[in-house]
């Protein structure tokens, strides 16, 4: 018989890899408001595995533990993914907190045709993070009209 998830993980999470994962844990908490939920170290104090929560979502913060795993800092700053985080409120204050902690703001908070306000930030090792907040509910027809784009499917 299957056993439930004792860690109460969300259906989807993301792994983010760092040269210095311990520093990343502290920075992600100070800049973006993630909360450490599990930190596993070996007997020498080397970080083995860490998890952080944001609302009901989570990320795994880990080291470059294999040849195919790298921080953007190790590959010329390139990203092959971006973590998206939905904020409930005060996205502008969140951006300012991230900026004060040293995040490079790639895109300032801006409203978009689909009813979201978002900003993008780069962390000290080069990961791109996108924060978004729903500002108003927009219908598919309105979004198409405002953007000039054809949209298949739409949020319900």
Chimera marker file (.cmm) of the C-alpha trace (Angstrom):
<marker_set name="trace">
<marker id="1" x="0.000" y="0.000" z="0.000" r="1" g="1" b="0" radius="0.5"/>
<marker id="2" x="1.444" y="3.442" z="-0.934" r="1" g="1" b="0" radius="0.5"/>
<marker id="3" x="2.509" y="5.718" z="1.878" r="1" g="1" b="0" radius="0.5"/>
<marker id="4" x="1.662" y="9.453" z="1.768" r="1" g="1" b="0" radius="0.5"/>
<marker id="5" x="4.371" y="12.074" z="1.570" r="1" g="1" b="0" radius="0.5"/>
<marker id="6" x="5.529" y="12.665" z="5.170" r="1" g="1" b="0" radius="0.5"/>
<marker id="7" x="7.233" y="15.908" z="4.056" r="1" g="1" b="0" radius="0.5"/>
<marker id="8" x="4.004" y="17.329" z="2.579" r="1" g="1" b="0" radius="0.5"/>
<marker id="9" x="5.632" y="18.409" z="-0.673" r="1" g="1" b="0" radius="0.5"/>
<marker id="10" x="3.668" y="20.300" z="-3.302" r="1" g="1" b="0" radius="0.5"/>
<marker id="11" x="2.976" y="18.402" z="-6.511" r="1" g="1" b="0" radius="0.5"/>
<marker id="12" x="5.772" y="20.302" z="-8.257" r="1" g="1" b="0" radius="0.5"/>
<marker id="13" x="9.011" y="21.704" z="-6.921" r="1" g="1" b="0" radius="0.5"/>
<marker id="14" x="12.326" y="22.747" z="-8.434" r="1" g="1" b="0" radius="0.5"/>
<marker id="15" x="15.975" y="21.948" z="-7.793" r="1" g="1" b="0" radius="0.5"/>
<marker id="16" x="18.390" y="24.885" z="-7.884" r="1" g="1" b="0" radius="0.5"/>
<marker id="17" x="22.126" y="24.170" z="-7.896" r="1" g="1" b="0" radius="0.5"/>
<marker id="18" x="24.866" y="26.358" z="-6.413" r="1" g="1" b="0" radius="0.5"/>
<marker id="19" x="28.619" y="26.402" z="-6.041" r="1" g="1" b="0" radius="0.5"/>
<marker id="20" x="28.011" y="27.537" z="-2.457" r="1" g="1" b="0" radius="0.5"/>
<marker id="21" x="24.635" y="26.151" z="-1.382" r="1" g="1" b="0" radius="0.5"/>
<marker id="22" x="25.030" y="27.215" z="2.270" r="1" g="1" b="0" radius="0.5"/>
<marker id="23" x="25.435" y="30.843" z="1.207" r="1" g="1" b="0" radius="0.5"/>
<marker id="24" x="22.467" y="30.394" z="-1.143" r="1" g="1" b="0" radius="0.5"/>
<marker id="25" x="20.239" y="29.222" z="1.728" r="1" g="1" b="0" radius="0.5"/>
<marker id="26" x="20.930" y="32.389" z="3.716" r="1" g="1" b="0" radius="0.5"/>
<marker id="27" x="20.628" y="34.651" z="0.673" r="1" g="1" b="0" radius="0.5"/>
<marker id="28" x="17.351" y="33.131" z="-0.573" r="1" g="1" b="0" radius="0.5"/>
<marker id="29" x="15.861" y="33.609" z="2.881" r="1" g="1" b="0" radius="0.5"/>
<marker id="30" x="17.053" y="37.226" z="3.224" r="1" g="1" b="0" radius="0.5"/>
<marker id="31" x="16.303" y="38.340" z="-0.349" r="1" g="1" b="0" radius="0.5"/>
<marker id="32" x="13.208" y="36.406" z="-1.385" r="1" g="1" b="0" radius="0.5"/>
<marker id="33" x="11.667" y="35.158" z="1.867" r="1" g="1" b="0" radius="0.5"/>
<marker id="34" x="12.176" y="31.405" z="1.398" r="1" g="1" b="0" radius="0.5"/>
<marker id="35" x="12.178" y="29.441" z="4.651" r="1" g="1" b="0" radius="0.5"/>
<marker id="36" x="14.540" y="26.495" z="5.232" r="1" g="1" b="0" radius="0.5"/>
<marker id="37" x="12.516" y="23.367" z="5.953" r="1" g="1" b="0" radius="0.5"/>
<marker id="38" x="15.266" y="20.718" z="5.903" r="1" g="1" b="0" radius="0.5"/>
<marker id="39" x="19.068" y="20.932" z="5.890" r="1" g="1" b="0" radius="0.5"/>
<marker id="40" x="21.091" y="17.701" z="5.819" r="1" g="1" b="0" radius="0.5"/>
<marker id="41" x="24.854" y="17.775" z="6.468" r="1" g="1" b="0" radius="0.5"/>
<marker id="42" x="27.489" y="15.088" z="6.733" r="1" g="1" b="0" radius="0.5"/>
<marker id="43" x="29.756" y="14.654" z="9.772" r="1" g="1" b="0" radius="0.5"/>
<marker id="44" x="32.186" y="17.235" z="8.317" r="1" g="1" b="0" radius="0.5"/>
<marker id="45" x="29.415" y="19.826" z="8.035" r="1" g="1" b="0" radius="0.5"/>
<marker id="46" x="29.252" y="19.532" z="4.231" r="1" g="1" b="0" radius="0.5"/>
<marker id="47" x="25.752" y="20.270" z="2.933" r="1" g="1" b="0" radius="0.5"/>
<marker id="48" x="24.224" y="17.115" z="1.446" r="1" g="1" b="0" radius="0.5"/>
<marker id="49" x="20.625" y="18.233" z="0.794" r="1" g="1" b="0" radius="0.5"/>
<marker id="50" x="18.455" y="21.235" z="1.628" r="1" g="1" b="0" radius="0.5"/>
<marker id="51" x="14.843" y="22.186" z="1.063" r="1" g="1" b="0" radius="0.5"/>
<marker id="52" x="13.198" y="25.581" z="1.344" r="1" g="1" b="0" radius="0.5"/>
<marker id="53" x="9.519" y="26.489" z="1.305" r="1" g="1" b="0" radius="0.5"/>
<marker id="54" x="7.668" y="29.454" z="-0.077" r="1" g="1" b="0" radius="0.5"/>
<marker id="55" x="3.946" y="29.245" z="0.642" r="1" g="1" b="0" radius="0.5"/>
<marker id="56" x="2.878" y="25.748" z="-0.357" r="1" g="1" b="0" radius="0.5"/>
<marker id="57" x="5.734" y="25.354" z="-2.862" r="1" g="1" b="0" radius="0.5"/>
<marker id="58" x="9.282" y="24.205" z="-2.294" r="1" g="1" b="0" radius="0.5"/>
<marker id="59" x="12.721" y="24.174" z="-3.852" r="1" g="1" b="0" radius="0.5"/>
<marker id="60" x="15.686" y="21.928" z="-3.312" r="1" g="1" b="0" radius="0.5"/>
<marker id="61" x="18.952" y="23.825" z="-2.868" r="1" g="1" b="0" radius="0.5"/>
<marker id="62" x="21.915" y="21.665" z="-3.694" r="1" g="1" b="0" radius="0.5"/>
<marker id="63" x="25.557" y="21.696" z="-4.747" r="1" g="1" b="0" radius="0.5"/>
<marker id="64" x="27.074" y="20.874" z="-8.110" r="1" g="1" b="0" radius="0.5"/>
<marker id="65" x="27.110" y="17.182" z="-7.213" r="1" g="1" b="0" radius="0.5"/>
<marker id="66" x="27.667" y="15.702" z="-10.712" r="1" g="1" b="0" radius="0.5"/>
<marker id="67" x="29.218" y="16.676" z="-14.028" r="1" g="1" b="0" radius="0.5"/>
<marker id="68" x="25.826" y="17.424" z="-15.576" r="1" g="1" b="0" radius="0.5"/>
<marker id="69" x="24.727" y="19.650" z="-12.652" r="1" g="1" b="0" radius="0.5"/>
<marker id="70" x="25.924" y="23.264" z="-12.602" r="1" g="1" b="0" radius="0.5"/>
<marker id="71" x="25.241" y="26.670" z="-11.202" r="1" g="1" b="0" radius="0.5"/>
<marker id="72" x="24.923" y="29.414" z="-13.842" r="1" g="1" b="0" radius="0.5"/>
<marker id="73" x="28.105" y="30.806" z="-12.237" r="1" g="1" b="0" radius="0.5"/>
<marker id="74" x="29.938" y="27.728" z="-13.573" r="1" g="1" b="0" radius="0.5"/>
<marker id="75" x="28.592" y="27.964" z="-17.139" r="1" g="1" b="0" radius="0.5"/>
<marker id="76" x="29.064" y="31.604" z="-18.063" r="1" g="1" b="0" radius="0.5"/>
<marker id="77" x="25.844" y="32.762" z="-16.405" r="1" g="1" b="0" radius="0.5"/>
<marker id="78" x="23.556" y="30.773" z="-18.709" r="1" g="1" b="0" radius="0.5"/>
<marker id="79" x="20.177" y="29.591" z="-17.432" r="1" g="1" b="0" radius="0.5"/>
<marker id="80" x="18.167" y="26.709" z="-18.819" r="1" g="1" b="0" radius="0.5"/>
<marker id="81" x="15.239" y="27.310" z="-16.485" r="1" g="1" b="0" radius="0.5"/>
<marker id="82" x="13.704" y="29.982" z="-14.304" r="1" g="1" b="0" radius="0.5"/>
<marker id="83" x="11.761" y="29.498" z="-11.110" r="1" g="1" b="0" radius="0.5"/>
<marker id="84" x="8.383" y="31.286" z="-11.051" r="1" g="1" b="0" radius="0.5"/>
<marker id="85" x="6.895" y="32.268" z="-7.707" r="1" g="1" b="0" radius="0.5"/>
<marker id="86" x="3.397" y="33.609" z="-7.209" r="1" g="1" b="0" radius="0.5"/>
<marker id="87" x="3.116" y="36.282" z="-4.538" r="1" g="1" b="0" radius="0.5"/>
<marker id="88" x="-0.135" y="37.018" z="-2.751" r="1" g="1" b="0" radius="0.5"/>
<marker id="89" x="0.542" y="40.724" z="-2.311" r="1" g="1" b="0" radius="0.5"/>
<marker id="90" x="3.036" y="43.603" z="-2.284" r="1" g="1" b="0" radius="0.5"/>
<marker id="91" x="5.205" y="42.609" z="-5.236" r="1" g="1" b="0" radius="0.5"/>
<marker id="92" x="6.864" y="46.041" z="-5.334" r="1" g="1" b="0" radius="0.5"/>
<marker id="93" x="8.019" y="45.749" z="-1.713" r="1" g="1" b="0" radius="0.5"/>
<marker id="94" x="9.240" y="42.211" z="-2.435" r="1" g="1" b="0" radius="0.5"/>
<marker id="95" x="11.316" y="43.550" z="-5.331" r="1" g="1" b="0" radius="0.5"/>
<marker id="96" x="12.832" y="46.280" z="-3.161" r="1" g="1" b="0" radius="0.5"/>
<marker id="97" x="13.734" y="43.739" z="-0.460" r="1" g="1" b="0" radius="0.5"/>
<marker id="98" x="15.440" y="41.569" z="-3.096" r="1" g="1" b="0" radius="0.5"/>
<marker id="99" x="17.291" y="44.587" z="-4.508" r="1" g="1" b="0" radius="0.5"/>
<marker id="100" x="18.470" y="45.604" z="-1.028" r="1" g="1" b="0" radius="0.5"/>
<marker id="101" x="19.812" y="42.067" z="-0.489" r="1" g="1" b="0" radius="0.5"/>
<marker id="102" x="21.865" y="42.327" z="-3.688" r="1" g="1" b="0" radius="0.5"/>
<marker id="103" x="19.600" y="40.828" z="-6.342" r="1" g="1" b="0" radius="0.5"/>
<marker id="104" x="20.194" y="42.158" z="-9.846" r="1" g="1" b="0" radius="0.5"/>
<marker id="105" x="16.759" y="43.286" z="-11.006" r="1" g="1" b="0" radius="0.5"/>
<marker id="106" x="16.537" y="42.209" z="-14.650" r="1" g="1" b="0" radius="0.5"/>
<marker id="107" x="12.981" y="43.482" z="-15.152" r="1" g="1" b="0" radius="0.5"/>
<marker id="108" x="11.380" y="46.036" z="-12.867" r="1" g="1" b="0" radius="0.5"/>
<marker id="109" x="7.835" y="45.308" z="-11.635" r="1" g="1" b="0" radius="0.5"/>
<marker id="110" x="5.450" y="45.860" z="-14.533" r="1" g="1" b="0" radius="0.5"/>
<marker id="111" x="1.820" y="45.121" z="-15.332" r="1" g="1" b="0" radius="0.5"/>
<marker id="112" x="1.104" y="42.697" z="-18.190" r="1" g="1" b="0" radius="0.5"/>
<marker id="113" x="-1.897" y="42.236" z="-20.491" r="1" g="1" b="0" radius="0.5"/>
<marker id="114" x="-2.866" y="38.959" z="-18.793" r="1" g="1" b="0" radius="0.5"/>
<marker id="115" x="-3.560" y="40.685" z="-15.453" r="1" g="1" b="0" radius="0.5"/>
<marker id="116" x="-0.264" y="39.935" z="-13.706" r="1" g="1" b="0" radius="0.5"/>
<marker id="117" x="2.380" y="42.254" z="-12.326" r="1" g="1" b="0" radius="0.5"/>
<marker id="118" x="5.839" y="40.693" z="-12.332" r="1" g="1" b="0" radius="0.5"/>
<marker id="119" x="9.533" y="41.280" z="-11.962" r="1" g="1" b="0" radius="0.5"/>
<marker id="120" x="12.645" y="39.227" z="-12.663" r="1" g="1" b="0" radius="0.5"/>
<marker id="121" x="15.787" y="39.058" z="-10.575" r="1" g="1" b="0" radius="0.5"/>
<marker id="122" x="19.156" y="37.332" z="-10.803" r="1" g="1" b="0" radius="0.5"/>
<marker id="123" x="20.702" y="35.881" z="-7.636" r="1" g="1" b="0" radius="0.5"/>
<marker id="124" x="24.442" y="36.078" z="-6.819" r="1" g="1" b="0" radius="0.5"/>
<marker id="125" x="25.239" y="32.852" z="-8.733" r="1" g="1" b="0" radius="0.5"/>
<marker id="126" x="23.163" y="33.841" z="-11.761" r="1" g="1" b="0" radius="0.5"/>
<marker id="127" x="19.845" y="32.002" z="-11.340" r="1" g="1" b="0" radius="0.5"/>
<marker id="128" x="16.884" y="33.954" z="-12.751" r="1" g="1" b="0" radius="0.5"/>
<marker id="129" x="13.805" y="34.169" z="-10.540" r="1" g="1" b="0" radius="0.5"/>
<marker id="130" x="10.428" y="35.491" z="-11.727" r="1" g="1" b="0" radius="0.5"/>
<marker id="131" x="7.948" y="36.814" z="-9.177" r="1" g="1" b="0" radius="0.5"/>
<marker id="132" x="4.355" y="37.461" z="-10.196" r="1" g="1" b="0" radius="0.5"/>
<marker id="133" x="1.177" y="38.722" z="-8.557" r="1" g="1" b="0" radius="0.5"/>
<marker id="134" x="-2.367" y="38.674" z="-9.935" r="1" g="1" b="0" radius="0.5"/>
<marker id="135" x="-3.610" y="42.253" z="-10.119" r="1" g="1" b="0" radius="0.5"/>
<marker id="136" x="-6.900" y="41.662" z="-11.931" r="1" g="1" b="0" radius="0.5"/>
<marker id="137" x="-8.793" y="38.876" z="-13.665" r="1" g="1" b="0" radius="0.5"/>
<marker id="138" x="-8.629" y="39.185" z="-17.447" r="1" g="1" b="0" radius="0.5"/>
<marker id="139" x="-10.719" y="37.172" z="-19.888" r="1" g="1" b="0" radius="0.5"/>
<marker id="140" x="-9.118" y="35.377" z="-22.817" r="1" g="1" b="0" radius="0.5"/>
<marker id="141" x="-10.905" y="37.719" z="-25.257" r="1" g="1" b="0" radius="0.5"/>
<marker id="142" x="-9.601" y="40.788" z="-23.433" r="1" g="1" b="0" radius="0.5"/>
<marker id="143" x="-6.059" y="39.382" z="-23.322" r="1" g="1" b="0" radius="0.5"/>
<marker id="144" x="-6.136" y="38.649" z="-27.051" r="1" g="1" b="0" radius="0.5"/>
<marker id="145" x="-7.495" y="42.097" z="-27.799" r="1" g="1" b="0" radius="0.5"/>
<marker id="146" x="-4.922" y="43.868" z="-25.610" r="1" g="1" b="0" radius="0.5"/>
<marker id="147" x="-1.964" y="41.846" z="-26.879" r="1" g="1" b="0" radius="0.5"/>
<marker id="148" x="-2.846" y="41.220" z="-30.508" r="1" g="1" b="0" radius="0.5"/>
<marker id="149" x="-1.930" y="37.570" z="-29.927" r="1" g="1" b="0" radius="0.5"/>
<marker id="150" x="-3.956" y="34.405" z="-30.546" r="1" g="1" b="0" radius="0.5"/>
<marker id="151" x="-4.267" y="32.431" z="-27.293" r="1" g="1" b="0" radius="0.5"/>
<marker id="152" x="-5.172" y="28.751" z="-27.057" r="1" g="1" b="0" radius="0.5"/>
<marker id="153" x="-6.483" y="27.693" z="-23.652" r="1" g="1" b="0" radius="0.5"/>
<marker id="154" x="-6.821" y="30.060" z="-20.725" r="1" g="1" b="0" radius="0.5"/>
<marker id="155" x="-6.722" y="30.020" z="-16.958" r="1" g="1" b="0" radius="0.5"/>
<marker id="156" x="-9.966" y="29.119" z="-15.264" r="1" g="1" b="0" radius="0.5"/>
<link id1="1" id2="2" r="1" g="1" b="0" radius="0.2"/>
<link id1="2" id2="3" r="1" g="1" b="0" radius="0.2"/>
<link id1="3" id2="4" r="1" g="1" b="0" radius="0.2"/>
<link id1="4" id2="5" r="1" g="1" b="0" radius="0.2"/>
<link id1="5" id2="6" r="1" g="1" b="0" radius="0.2"/>
<link id1="6" id2="7" r="1" g="1" b="0" radius="0.2"/>
<link id1="7" id2="8" r="1" g="1" b="0" radius="0.2"/>
<link id1="8" id2="9" r="1" g="1" b="0" radius="0.2"/>
<link id1="9" id2="10" r="1" g="1" b="0" radius="0.2"/>
<link id1="10" id2="11" r="1" g="1" b="0" radius="0.2"/>
<link id1="11" id2="12" r="1" g="1" b="0" radius="0.2"/>
<link id1="12" id2="13" r="1" g="1" b="0" radius="0.2"/>
<link id1="13" id2="14" r="1" g="1" b="0" radius="0.2"/>
<link id1="14" id2="15" r="1" g="1" b="0" radius="0.2"/>
<link id1="15" id2="16" r="1" g="1" b="0" radius="0.2"/>
<link id1="16" id2="17" r="1" g="1" b="0" radius="0.2"/>
<link id1="17" id2="18" r="1" g="1" b="0" radius="0.2"/>
<link id1="18" id2="19" r="1" g="1" b="0" radius="0.2"/>
<link id1="19" id2="20" r="1" g="1" b="0" radius="0.2"/>
<link id1="20" id2="21" r="1" g="1" b="0" radius="0.2"/>
<link id1="21" id2="22" r="1" g="1" b="0" radius="0.2"/>
<link id1="22" id2="23" r="1" g="1" b="0" radius="0.2"/>
<link id1="23" id2="24" r="1" g="1" b="0" radius="0.2"/>
<link id1="24" id2="25" r="1" g="1" b="0" radius="0.2"/>
<link id1="25" id2="26" r="1" g="1" b="0" radius="0.2"/>
<link id1="26" id2="27" r="1" g="1" b="0" radius="0.2"/>
<link id1="27" id2="28" r="1" g="1" b="0" radius="0.2"/>
<link id1="28" id2="29" r="1" g="1" b="0" radius="0.2"/>
<link id1="29" id2="30" r="1" g="1" b="0" radius="0.2"/>
<link id1="30" id2="31" r="1" g="1" b="0" radius="0.2"/>
<link id1="31" id2="32" r="1" g="1" b="0" radius="0.2"/>
<link id1="32" id2="33" r="1" g="1" b="0" radius="0.2"/>
<link id1="33" id2="34" r="1" g="1" b="0" radius="0.2"/>
<link id1="34" id2="35" r="1" g="1" b="0" radius="0.2"/>
<link id1="35" id2="36" r="1" g="1" b="0" radius="0.2"/>
<link id1="36" id2="37" r="1" g="1" b="0" radius="0.2"/>
<link id1="37" id2="38" r="1" g="1" b="0" radius="0.2"/>
<link id1="38" id2="39" r="1" g="1" b="0" radius="0.2"/>
<link id1="39" id2="40" r="1" g="1" b="0" radius="0.2"/>
<link id1="40" id2="41" r="1" g="1" b="0" radius="0.2"/>
<link id1="41" id2="42" r="1" g="1" b="0" radius="0.2"/>
<link id1="42" id2="43" r="1" g="1" b="0" radius="0.2"/>
<link id1="43" id2="44" r="1" g="1" b="0" radius="0.2"/>
<link id1="44" id2="45" r="1" g="1" b="0" radius="0.2"/>
<link id1="45" id2="46" r="1" g="1" b="0" radius="0.2"/>
<link id1="46" id2="47" r="1" g="1" b="0" radius="0.2"/>
<link id1="47" id2="48" r="1" g="1" b="0" radius="0.2"/>
<link id1="48" id2="49" r="1" g="1" b="0" radius="0.2"/>
<link id1="49" id2="50" r="1" g="1" b="0" radius="0.2"/>
<link id1="50" id2="51" r="1" g="1" b="0" radius="0.2"/>
<link id1="51" id2="52" r="1" g="1" b="0" radius="0.2"/>
<link id1="52" id2="53" r="1" g="1" b="0" radius="0.2"/>
<link id1="53" id2="54" r="1" g="1" b="0" radius="0.2"/>
<link id1="54" id2="55" r="1" g="1" b="0" radius="0.2"/>
<link id1="55" id2="56" r="1" g="1" b="0" radius="0.2"/>
<link id1="56" id2="57" r="1" g="1" b="0" radius="0.2"/>
<link id1="57" id2="58" r="1" g="1" b="0" radius="0.2"/>
<link id1="58" id2="59" r="1" g="1" b="0" radius="0.2"/>
<link id1="59" id2="60" r="1" g="1" b="0" radius="0.2"/>
<link id1="60" id2="61" r="1" g="1" b="0" radius="0.2"/>
<link id1="61" id2="62" r="1" g="1" b="0" radius="0.2"/>
<link id1="62" id2="63" r="1" g="1" b="0" radius="0.2"/>
<link id1="63" id2="64" r="1" g="1" b="0" radius="0.2"/>
<link id1="64" id2="65" r="1" g="1" b="0" radius="0.2"/>
<link id1="65" id2="66" r="1" g="1" b="0" radius="0.2"/>
<link id1="66" id2="67" r="1" g="1" b="0" radius="0.2"/>
<link id1="67" id2="68" r="1" g="1" b="0" radius="0.2"/>
<link id1="68" id2="69" r="1" g="1" b="0" radius="0.2"/>
<link id1="69" id2="70" r="1" g="1" b="0" radius="0.2"/>
<link id1="70" id2="71" r="1" g="1" b="0" radius="0.2"/>
<link id1="71" id2="72" r="1" g="1" b="0" radius="0.2"/>
<link id1="72" id2="73" r="1" g="1" b="0" radius="0.2"/>
<link id1="73" id2="74" r="1" g="1" b="0" radius="0.2"/>
<link id1="74" id2="75" r="1" g="1" b="0" radius="0.2"/>
<link id1="75" id2="76" r="1" g="1" b="0" radius="0.2"/>
<link id1="76" id2="77" r="1" g="1" b="0" radius="0.2"/>
<link id1="77" id2="78" r="1" g="1" b="0" radius="0.2"/>
<link id1="78" id2="79" r="1" g="1" b="0" radius="0.2"/>
<link id1="79" id2="80" r="1" g="1" b="0" radius="0.2"/>
<link id1="80" id2="81" r="1" g="1" b="0" radius="0.2"/>
<link id1="81" id2="82" r="1" g="1" b="0" radius="0.2"/>
<link id1="82" id2="83" r="1" g="1" b="0" radius="0.2"/>
<link id1="83" id2="84" r="1" g="1" b="0" radius="0.2"/>
<link id1="84" id2="85" r="1" g="1" b="0" radius="0.2"/>
<link id1="85" id2="86" r="1" g="1" b="0" radius="0.2"/>
<link id1="86" id2="87" r="1" g="1" b="0" radius="0.2"/>
<link id1="87" id2="88" r="1" g="1" b="0" radius="0.2"/>
<link id1="88" id2="89" r="1" g="1" b="0" radius="0.2"/>
<link id1="89" id2="90" r="1" g="1" b="0" radius="0.2"/>
<link id1="90" id2="91" r="1" g="1" b="0" radius="0.2"/>
<link id1="91" id2="92" r="1" g="1" b="0" radius="0.2"/>
<link id1="92" id2="93" r="1" g="1" b="0" radius="0.2"/>
<link id1="93" id2="94" r="1" g="1" b="0" radius="0.2"/>
<link id1="94" id2="95" r="1" g="1" b="0" radius="0.2"/>
<link id1="95" id2="96" r="1" g="1" b="0" radius="0.2"/>
<link id1="96" id2="97" r="1" g="1" b="0" radius="0.2"/>
<link id1="97" id2="98" r="1" g="1" b="0" radius="0.2"/>
<link id1="98" id2="99" r="1" g="1" b="0" radius="0.2"/>
<link id1="99" id2="100" r="1" g="1" b="0" radius="0.2"/>
<link id1="100" id2="101" r="1" g="1" b="0" radius="0.2"/>
<link id1="101" id2="102" r="1" g="1" b="0" radius="0.2"/>
<link id1="102" id2="103" r="1" g="1" b="0" radius="0.2"/>
<link id1="103" id2="104" r="1" g="1" b="0" radius="0.2"/>
<link id1="104" id2="105" r="1" g="1" b="0" radius="0.2"/>
<link id1="105" id2="106" r="1" g="1" b="0" radius="0.2"/>
<link id1="106" id2="107" r="1" g="1" b="0" radius="0.2"/>
<link id1="107" id2="108" r="1" g="1" b="0" radius="0.2"/>
<link id1="108" id2="109" r="1" g="1" b="0" radius="0.2"/>
<link id1="109" id2="110" r="1" g="1" b="0" radius="0.2"/>
<link id1="110" id2="111" r="1" g="1" b="0" radius="0.2"/>
<link id1="111" id2="112" r="1" g="1" b="0" radius="0.2"/>
<link id1="112" id2="113" r="1" g="1" b="0" radius="0.2"/>
<link id1="113" id2="114" r="1" g="1" b="0" radius="0.2"/>
<link id1="114" id2="115" r="1" g="1" b="0" radius="0.2"/>
<link id1="115" id2="116" r="1" g="1" b="0" radius="0.2"/>
<link id1="116" id2="117" r="1" g="1" b="0" radius="0.2"/>
<link id1="117" id2="118" r="1" g="1" b="0" radius="0.2"/>
<link id1="118" id2="119" r="1" g="1" b="0" radius="0.2"/>
<link id1="119" id2="120" r="1" g="1" b="0" radius="0.2"/>
<link id1="120" id2="121" r="1" g="1" b="0" radius="0.2"/>
<link id1="121" id2="122" r="1" g="1" b="0" radius="0.2"/>
<link id1="122" id2="123" r="1" g="1" b="0" radius="0.2"/>
<link id1="123" id2="124" r="1" g="1" b="0" radius="0.2"/>
<link id1="124" id2="125" r="1" g="1" b="0" radius="0.2"/>
<link id1="125" id2="126" r="1" g="1" b="0" radius="0.2"/>
<link id1="126" id2="127" r="1" g="1" b="0" radius="0.2"/>
<link id1="127" id2="128" r="1" g="1" b="0" radius="0.2"/>
<link id1="128" id2="129" r="1" g="1" b="0" radius="0.2"/>
<link id1="129" id2="130" r="1" g="1" b="0" radius="0.2"/>
<link id1="130" id2="131" r="1" g="1" b="0" radius="0.2"/>
<link id1="131" id2="132" r="1" g="1" b="0" radius="0.2"/>
<link id1="132" id2="133" r="1" g="1" b="0" radius="0.2"/>
<link id1="133" id2="134" r="1" g="1" b="0" radius="0.2"/>
<link id1="134" id2="135" r="1" g="1" b="0" radius="0.2"/>
<link id1="135" id2="136" r="1" g="1" b="0" radius="0.2"/>
<link id1="136" id2="137" r="1" g="1" b="0" radius="0.2"/>
<link id1="137" id2="138" r="1" g="1" b="0" radius="0.2"/>
<link id1="138" id2="139" r="1" g="1" b="0" radius="0.2"/>
<link id1="139" id2="140" r="1" g="1" b="0" radius="0.2"/>
<link id1="140" id2="141" r="1" g="1" b="0" radius="0.2"/>
<link id1="141" id2="142" r="1" g="1" b="0" radius="0.2"/>
<link id1="142" id2="143" r="1" g="1" b="0" radius="0.2"/>
<link id1="143" id2="144" r="1" g="1" b="0" radius="0.2"/>
<link id1="144" id2="145" r="1" g="1" b="0" radius="0.2"/>
<link id1="145" id2="146" r="1" g="1" b="0" radius="0.2"/>
<link id1="146" id2="147" r="1" g="1" b="0" radius="0.2"/>
<link id1="147" id2="148" r="1" g="1" b="0" radius="0.2"/>
<link id1="148" id2="149" r="1" g="1" b="0" radius="0.2"/>
<link id1="149" id2="150" r="1" g="1" b="0" radius="0.2"/>
<link id1="150" id2="151" r="1" g="1" b="0" radius="0.2"/>
<link id1="151" id2="152" r="1" g="1" b="0" radius="0.2"/>
<link id1="152" id2="153" r="1" g="1" b="0" radius="0.2"/>
<link id1="153" id2="154" r="1" g="1" b="0" radius="0.2"/>
<link id1="154" id2="155" r="1" g="1" b="0" radius="0.2"/>
<link id1="155" id2="156" r="1" g="1" b="0" radius="0.2"/>
</marker_set>
